[in-house]
């Protein structure tokens, strides 16, 4: 792909951390580091990402979006989630985006992304998007409650490089959309792919369990649920749990 620098490494503690200190080359749209194994891969908050060496995709993308306001940085996470979801949908149906950063196959997690953006004043400097995808792993020994791999779904091993190329191609297109300032287009596509987008489902917050339907995902990433009594509840990351 044009203007994309891909770095392949055998092992690192974190591909996100690797890219934080990696200089952006001149005329490169995005820098990508792919690791066969991460010793300290993580997700949102304190979550860890289990990945067997040489079996899955663990990679990070470093980009410098043009003119992106800090209040709108969630669109970068949406763009990466869409790229991953669309690439996986070429192999199977049932792929959705579970707010804010997970990719699900039906009720099981196949991928997650961690977004880290630097902010200067009201604008975004650069963003690093770290993604883990369960591709060919067959046995999961961690405490994640519902993991699944692409090979478990389709019944055979999948070429990781081909999958990565598809994801990067799609993300490159979405980055161009971001750089044009067409954030609403990405918002709409993200919302259309949401897990549990329709119907009443069980959730849990600090007040306990309740039933609600998805009302909106706000431009800054807040998740809005409409409860059975019609009341709207607005959540930031980690403030509400999907009861599965």
C-alpha positions in Angstrom: 0.0 0.0 0.0 1.2 3.5 -0.8 2.5 5.6 2.1 2.2 2.8 4.7 5.3 1.6 6.5 4.8 -1.9 8.1 7.3 -3.1 10.7 7.2 -6.8 11.6 8.8 -7.9 14.9 8.8 -11.2 16.7 8.2 -10.0 20.3 7.4 -6.8 22.2 5.8 -5.9 25.5 3.2 -3.7 23.6 2.9 -2.6 20.0 1.3 0.6 21.2 4.3 1.3 23.5 6.7 0.5 20.6 5.0 3.1 18.4 4.9 5.9 21.0 8.7 6.2 20.7 8.9 5.5 17.0 9.5 8.5 14.8 7.0 9.2 11.9 8.9 9.1 8.6 8.4 11.8 6.0 5.6 11.2 3.5 4.3 8.2 5.4 0.5 8.2 6.0 0.7 5.6 8.7 3.2 3.4 10.5 2.2 -0.1 11.5 4.0 -2.5 13.8 3.0 -6.1 13.8 4.2 -8.5 16.5 4.0 -12.3 16.6 3.8 -12.1 20.4 3.0 -9.4 23.0 4.1 -9.9 26.6 1.9 -7.1 28.0 -0.9 -6.5 25.5 -3.8 -4.7 27.0 -7.3 -3.4 26.3 -9.3 -0.6 27.8 -8.5 0.2 31.4 -6.8 -2.6 33.2 -7.9 -5.4 30.8 -5.3 -7.8 29.4 -5.3 -9.4 26.0 -4.5 -13.1 25.8 -2.7 -14.1 22.6 -0.8 -17.2 21.7 2.5 -16.6 20.0 2.4 -16.8 16.2 -1.4 -17.5 16.1 -3.1 -14.2 16.1 -2.9 -10.6 14.8 -1.5 -8.1 17.3 -0.7 -4.8 15.7 -0.8 -1.0 16.2 -1.2 1.8 13.7 0.2 5.3 14.3 -1.4 8.1 12.3 -1.6 11.9 12.4 -5.2 12.8 11.5 -5.6 16.2 9.9 -7.5 18.9 11.8 -9.1 16.5 14.2 -10.5 18.2 17.3 -9.8 16.5 20.7 -13.5 16.3 21.4 -13.9 14.2 18.2 -11.1 11.7 18.7 -13.5 8.8 19.3 -14.0 8.8 15.5 -10.5 7.2 15.2 -11.6 4.2 17.3 -14.8 4.0 15.2 -12.7 3.9 12.0 -10.5 1.1 13.2 -13.5 -0.9 14.6 -15.2 -0.6 11.2 -12.1 -1.7 9.3 -11.7 -4.8 11.5 -15.4 -5.6 11.4 -15.7 -5.3 7.6 -12.6 -7.4 7.1 -13.9 -10.2 9.4 -17.3 -10.1 7.7 -15.6 -11.4 4.5 -15.1 -14.7 6.4 -18.4 -15.0 8.3 -21.7 -13.4 9.2 -22.7 -12.3 12.7 -19.9 -9.8 13.1 -20.8 -6.6 15.1 -19.1 -3.8 17.1 -19.7 -4.0 20.8 -19.4 -0.5 22.2 -16.9 1.0 22.5 -14.0 -1.1 21.2 -14.7 -4.8 20.8 -15.6 -6.9 17.8 -18.1 -9.7 18.4 -19.2 -12.8 16.5 -22.7 -13.2 17.9 -22.1 -13.2 21.7 -18.4 -14.0 21.6 -15.4 -11.6 21.5 -13.0 -12.0 18.6 -11.2 -8.6 18.6 -10.6 -5.5 20.6 -8.8 -2.1 20.0 -7.2 0.3 22.3 -7.1 3.9 21.1 -4.5 6.4 22.5 -4.4 10.0 21.1 -2.1 12.8 22.1 -3.8 16.2 22.5 -2.4 19.7 22.2 -4.8 22.5 23.0 -8.1 21.6 21.3 -6.5 19.4 18.6 -5.2 15.8 18.2 -1.6 15.3 17.5 -1.3 11.6 16.7 -3.3 8.5 17.4 -2.1 5.0 18.1 -4.7 2.3 17.6 -3.7 -1.1 19.0 -5.7 -4.1 17.8 -5.7 -7.7 18.8 -7.6 -10.3 16.8 -8.1 -14.0 17.6 -7.2 -15.6 14.3 -5.9 -19.1 14.7 -5.8 -19.7 18.4 -7.8 -22.8 19.5 -7.5 -22.9 23.3 -7.9 -19.9 25.6 -6.7 -20.2 29.1 -7.2 -16.7 30.4 -10.2 -15.4 32.4 -11.9 -13.7 29.4 -15.5 -15.1 29.6 -16.3 -15.5 25.9 -13.4 -15.5 23.5 -13.6 -17.0 20.0 -11.1 -17.1 17.1 -11.7 -16.8 13.4 -10.4 -20.3 12.7 -12.8 -21.7 15.3 -15.7 -20.0 13.4 -14.7 -21.0 9.9 -13.2 -24.4 10.7 -9.7 -23.9 9.2 -6.6 -21.7 9.7 -6.7 -18.2 8.1 -3.7 -16.4 6.6 -2.9 -13.6 9.0 -1.1 -11.4 6.4 -4.1 -11.4 4.1 -6.4 -10.4 6.9 -4.1 -7.6 8.0 -3.8 -6.2 4.4 -7.5 -6.0 4.2 -7.9 -4.2 7.5 -5.2 -1.7 6.6 -6.7 -1.0 3.2 -10.1 -0.4 4.8 -8.7 1.7 7.6 -6.7 3.8 5.0 -10.0 4.6 3.4 -11.6 5.6 6.7 -8.6 7.8 7.6 -9.2 9.7 4.3 -12.8 10.2 5.4 -11.6 11.5 8.8 -9.1 13.8 7.1 -11.9 15.2 4.9 -13.8 16.0 8.1 -16.7 13.7 7.3 -17.1 12.4 10.8 -20.9 11.9 10.6 -20.4 9.3 7.9 -18.2 7.2 10.1 -20.5 7.7 13.1 -23.5 6.4 11.1 -21.6 3.3 9.8 -20.4 2.6 13.3 -23.9 2.9 14.8 -25.3 0.6 12.0 -22.9 -2.2 13.0 -23.5 -2.0 16.7 -23.9 -5.2 18.8 -27.5 -5.2 20.3 -28.5 -2.3 18.1 -32.1 -3.2 18.3 -34.4 -4.5 21.0 -34.3 -4.6 24.8 -31.2 -6.2 26.4 -29.8 -6.6 29.9 -27.1 -4.2 31.2 -25.6 -3.4 34.6 -24.4 -0.2 36.1 -23.6 1.0 39.6 -27.3 0.9 40.4 -27.7 -2.8 39.4 -29.2 -4.6 36.4 -31.8 -3.2 34.1 -33.3 -3.7 30.6 -32.7 -1.0 27.9 -32.3 -0.4 24.2 -29.5 1.4 22.5 -30.5 5.1 21.9 -27.3 6.7 20.6 -23.5 6.8 20.6 -22.6 10.5 21.0 -19.7 12.1 19.0 -17.5 12.0 22.0 -18.1 8.3 22.5 -20.6 8.3 25.3 -23.1 5.5 25.1 -26.8 6.4 25.6 -29.4 3.7 26.6 -33.2 4.1 26.8 -34.6 2.2 29.7 -38.0 0.5 29.8 -39.6 3.6 31.5 -38.2 5.8 28.7 -35.4 7.4 30.8 -32.2 8.0 29.0 -28.9 6.9 30.7 -25.6 8.2 29.4 -22.3 6.3 30.0 -18.6 6.8 29.6 -16.2 3.8 29.1 -16.5 1.2 31.9 -19.6 2.8 33.5 -22.0 0.2 32.1 -21.6 -3.5 31.5 -23.3 -5.7 28.9 -25.0 -8.7 30.6 -24.4 -11.6 28.3 
